[in-house]
Amino acid sequence: MDRLIMHVDMDAFFASVEQLDHEEYRGKPLIVGGMGNRGVVSTCSYEARRFGVHSAMPMAKAVKLCPQGIFIQGNYPRYSEVSQEIFDIFDRYSPLIEPLSIDEAFLDITGMERLMDTPRQYAMKLKQEIREKTGIIASVGIAPNKFLSKIASDLEKPDGLVVVDKDKVQEFLDPLPVRRIWGVGVKTAGELEQLRVKTVADLRQIEYEKLHSIVGDKAARHLFSLARGIDERPVAPRGRAKSIGNEVTFGDDLQTVEEALQVLLELSVKVGWRLRKAGFKAKTVQLKLRKHDFTTYTRQKQLFEPSNFDNDIYTAIKELFEALNITNGIRLLGVSTTGFGEMESLSLFHDEKKDRLYEAIDGINKRYGKLGVTRGSLMKKKN
């Protein structure tokens, strides 16, 4: 049986929710993210993208590119609420759903032909239901595998719908820039440029041995398969989370310790909130750091006791970061937690005052729409 995979991605999700909820934001350049010179753009409206603003860009640069923009920190509990509505809709369209993030997922619709006139019609029905029930616009790609469907969903944004026929995979792939292939970043693209490889068709013409000599064995096998549209990965529904984390890739590398610590604080706050929302406490905290040359470091630390408190997470992450002694050229930062126990499992050292404190913080965040209220003692004084 031929596989049929759908990738569904909400268009400028955070900004779209804000424009849905606030009429005064509609049709205007809206930027959502961390406030201040050291904040990072989470997402932005398509009106803002016309000025060159994009996700993971330093907020200070976004302000320079789009000084007339509307800048907000965002209402993360509200985004989660809308996301849940969207995933409830997904459940009616496929029994196999793999969430990728709060606003996108793979749906395996293999063998469901009797439920649809055509795959395109099925996708249009899904898009229409999402829009009618949530007000959010989705882009959809349908193809024989995950790799192709994810590329397809991105090609005609916003409000896109692209179906890749199994007999036209190469025709679909060949004209695309090689940067469209997952895993081809600035460094790999530069290496391929030495071989005069600019499109997927160019890549497909390169002998494997030559490709291997340039990018190494693992990357060569990866690129060789994807350039031919080969991806056997199944759609893998997720049960109970094994880890909870957030990471961000920067358009411009971070060049100071202060910038990095500010981002790590924001990530720690988000992870703490997600842990409390899920009813989990984590035993282990992990830092992920990638440098400009793509060298990647992961370091982890066991907490004294399982915790979902922002300050416990940040204190451990700050210690791991400072031990690396990396002060500039930071391309990516991530904070994640593992080793979950239920919130009811209390130790002899449990601090009930902290529980009440964070209940109050979460209540404020939920009521006033700001995820980012945390202990003042965590905040480093800004110049």
N, C-alpha and C positions, 0 to 999 in steps of 0.2 A: 504494500500500500504506500502510495506517495505521501510524504510528509507535507503538512501545511501549517506553517507557523505565522502567527500574527504578533507584531510588535506595536503596542499602543503607547503613545507618549503625549502627555499634556503640553500644550504650547505655552511657554513662559508662565509656568504654573503659579508660582507665588504672586507674580505681578497680575496675572489674570484673575486670581481670587480677590486681590485688592481692588482691581478695577470693577469687578462684579459687585463688591460690597460698598464701594465709594464712587458715586457718580462723578465727583469732581476730578477723579484720576483718569477717567476714560478719555482715550484719544491723546493722552499726554505722555511724555517720557517719564516713566516711573522706574526707580531703581530701589531694589530691596536688598538689604545686607547690613553688615556691621557698621555702626556709626563712627565717625571720627576719622582722622587721617590714617589710622592703622587698621581700619575695617576692610572687609572684602565684600564684593558684590556677590550675592547669592543668586539672584536672577534679575532680569529687567524686561520691561515691555518692549514690543517690537518698535514702538516709537523711539525708545532710547537706543536701540541697536543701530538705528540709522546714523547715530552720532559716533559709532564705533565702540559703544559700551558693550561688555559681555560678561558672562559669569566668571567668577574667580579673579576678576580684575581688582586691583587695589582701589578702595573707594576714593582715595585722593585723586587718582588718575581719572576716574569716572566723573568727578566733579569738574575737572579741567576740560574734559571732552564735552560735557553736557551741563554747563552751569545753570541752565534753565530747568533742569530736571527736578522731579519730586523725589526726595530721598527719605526712605522710611526703614525702620528696623524690621518690621514685619510681625505678623500675628501667627506664630507657628502652631498653636493649638487649633486655630481656625483652619490652617492648611491640612492638618491631620484629620479634622472632621470631614472636609470635602474629599480628601483622599479615601477615607473609609467608604463614603457614598459611591465613589467611582469603582472601588474594588468590589463592592457589593454588586454592582452592575456586571463587572467581569464574570462573576460567579455564574451568571445566567447565560453566558456565551461559551464557556469552556470549563470542563472538569479539571484541566491542568493549567495552573497559572503560576508563573514564576515572577514574583515582584523583583524589580531591579532597584527601585527607589520609591519615594513617596508618590511619584507622579508617572511612573512607567512600568510596564510589565510585558512579558511574553505570554501569549495564550496559544496552546496547542489545539488546533481545530481539525487535526487529522481525522478522517473518517466521519466527519459531521456533515457531509454533502447533502444528506437528506433533510437537514434542518435549514438549508439555504438554497436560494435560487442560484447564486454564484458567490464566490468568495468576496467579490467587490460589493455585492448587494448586502452581504452579511456585515461587512465592515461599515458600510454606510448606515446600516441600522444601529450598530453599536455607537458610532459617532453621534448620531441623532439623539439616542437615548441619553448619552452622557451630557449633551448640550441642553436637552430639555429638562433634565432632572437636577443638573448642577450649574448650568450656565457656562461650563468650561468647554473650550474647543480642543479636540484631540487630533493628532496626526497618526495615521496608521500605515504600516507596511506589511504586506503578506508575501511570503516566499517559501521555498522548500526547506529553509533552515533559519536558525536564529541570526547568524551573521548577515545574511541577505535581507531578512525582514527589518533588522535594525537600520541598515543603510537606507532601505526603501522608505521607512517612516520619516526620515530626515530630509529627503530630497525635495519635497514640495511644501515644506513648512512656510507659513502656518496653515492649518486646516488641510493638510495633505492626505492623499490616499494613493499609494502606489502598489500595484500587484505585479510580482515577478513570476512569469510563467516558467515552469520547470524546463521547457525546451528553449528558453531564451535567456538563460542565466548569463552566458558569456557575452551575449549582445548587450545585456544590461550592465555588466561589470566593466567591460573593456574601456569605454570612453572615460570612466571616472578617474579623478586624480588619485594617485597612489596613497595620498594622505587619508583617503576615505577608509582604508583598511585599518581595522582595529589593531592597535599596537604600533602603528607607524607614526611616530612623533617627529619632532624637529631633528633629533639626532639620526634616526634611521632614514628619514627622508633625505638628509644630507649625504648619508652613505650611498643611498640609491642614486642620488643625483650624479655621483661619480661614474655610475654605469649608464648615465643618460636615461634613467627610468623616471618618467613623469606620470604615466598613466598605468592602470592595471594591465592594459594590453602590453605595454612595454615590459612590465614585470614578468608577465607570462612568457615572454620570449627569451628571458635570461636563463641560461643553463644553470641547473641546480648547483653544480660544483662552483661556479663563479659566484653565485649568490651566497653559498656557504662560506666562501673565503672572505666575503665582505662583512656579513652580519652574524656569522657563527651558526652552529648546528640547530639550536632550538628555534631561533628566529627564522632561519631559512626554511625549516619544515613548516612553520606557522604561515609564512608568506606564500610558500609554494602551494599550500592547500587553499588558502583563502583567495588567492588570485584566480583559482579555478572554481570558486564557489563551493568548496567542500567544507562542511562543518557538521559533524555528527553529534554534537552535544545535544542531549535531551532537554526539554523543558522540565525543570526540576522544582516542583512545588516545595515551599519551605514550611516546615512545622515549627516547633518551638525554636526560637532564636538561639544559636550557639554563641553569637557575639552581637554586641550593639556598639556602633561607632559612627563617627563622622570624619570625613577628610575633605580637603580642598586643595586643588591644584591652582597655582597662581600664574596669571598671564605674564606678569613680570616678577622675577625672582625676588624674594625678601632679602634685604641686605643688612638688617640689624637684628640684634637679639631682642630688642624691645618689640619690634613688629612681630617676631615669631611668638613671643610670650603672649602678646595680646590675642593672636589667632588661637593659640593653644587654650587660653582661658575661655574664649567664645566656644570652642569645640567641646571643652570639658563641661560647660554649662549645658549645652545641648544634649550631650551624652547622659549627664546626670538626670536631666528632665525625662529623657526617653526611658531610662532605667526605672524611674519612679512610676512613670505612666504604665509601664509593662508589669510592674509589681515585682521587679527583680533587684537583687543586690549582687554586685560583682566581686569576685575574689582577686582578679588579676586585671591590671591596667597596662595597655600597650601603646607605645609611641611609634609612629611611622614617619620617617623623614626621607625625602628624596632631594638630592642636590641637582644643580643645573646640568651636570654631566650624567644624570640618571643613576648615579650611585645611590642605592637605597639602604637605609638603616631601619631595623626594627628592634626595639628594646622593650622589655616588659618587667613589671614589678608586682610582687604579691603585696596586697594590702594587709595591714595588721589585723583587720577583720573585714568581712564582706560589707560593702558600702554602696550607696547610690547618691552620696552627697557630693555636690560640685567641688567643694574645697578639698575633699579627700582625693578626688580624681585629679584635680589640677595640681595639688602638691606633689603627687607621685609623678605626674607627667613632667612637671617643671624639673624635678630631680633627674629624670631620665634625659631630658633635653640638655640640661647643663652638663651632664656627664659626657655627652658627645663632643662638647666644645666646638660646635659648628656655629659660626657667627654670621655667615652671609651665603649668598648663592643658593637659597632654599627654594626649590620648585614646588614641593608638596609637603603638607603636614596632615597627620591623621591621629585621632585619639579613638581607641576602641577598648572594650571591656569584655571579659570572658569569665567562665566559672560561676554561673549564676546559682543563687539560692533564693528561695522565696523571702519576701519581706518579713514574714512572721517569725522567721528563725532568728531570734535575738541572742546575742552573747551576753556574758556577765558585764561587759564593758559598754553595752549599748547606751547611747545618749538620747533620752527621750526629748530633751530640749531641742536637739537638732531636728528630730522628726517634726516637731511642732513648727520650728522655723521654716523648714522646707515645705511643709503643708501651706504655710502662709505665703511663701514665695510663689508656689505653684498656683495658689488661688489668685494672687495679684496678676500673674502672667495670663491666666485664663480670662480674668475679668477685663483687663485692660489691653489684652492683645499684644503683649511684649514678652518674648522669650529672651531673657538676658538679665533679668533682675537676679542678683546673687549677693553673696557676702561682700560688703564694702572692703573688708580687709584683704580680699583677693586682688582688688584692682590696683594695678601699679599706677602711681601718680604720673599723669601725662604732662609734658612740657607745654 
